[in-house]
Amino acid sequence: MHDVAEQLEPDLRRAGCSLSIRCDTAVTGRWDRARIDQVVTNLLANAAKFGAGRSIHIRVWEDRPGAARLEVRDEGIGIDPAKQARIFDRFERAVSREQYGGFGLGLYISRRIIERHGGHIRVESDPGAGATFIVELPRSGPPDAPAAA
């Protein structure tokens, strides 16, 4: 995660966003690192886009035995509750393309990656109050992952 944050640092700086990362203990799991990095990249890019000039907070921890949890919280424009379920669908957006750009694929791709790892992604948000994206993953990895030797 720190690698992703470092890679996105110039974009976050341009957006005027500070980033805090809280990881109380090392959380390990059997995941495709490149795909999980892609999810974190998508969530951070959205946080910078929709929360420009504000702070972004990441927290990672073992939510319960055998499960990891990642939260990416911004202090941006927030998401209308009526639009929250559909933002994870392909080409769906909660705001106009003209105002914020993008194709509406980042959250769709993130959802697909998380689900293929046997996990879930959701959002908690209110308009004007920012958004918190919550990713829950089994630490054992995808359901079809080979057993560790």
Secondary structure, 3 states (H helix, E strand, C coil): CHHHHHHHHHHHHHHCCCEEEEECCCCCCCCCHHHHHHHHHHHHHHHHHHCCCCCEEEEEEEEECCEEEEEEEECCCCCCHHHCHHHHCCCCCCCCHHHHCCCCCHHHHHHHHHHHCCCEEEEEECCCCCEEEEEEEECCCCCCCCCCC
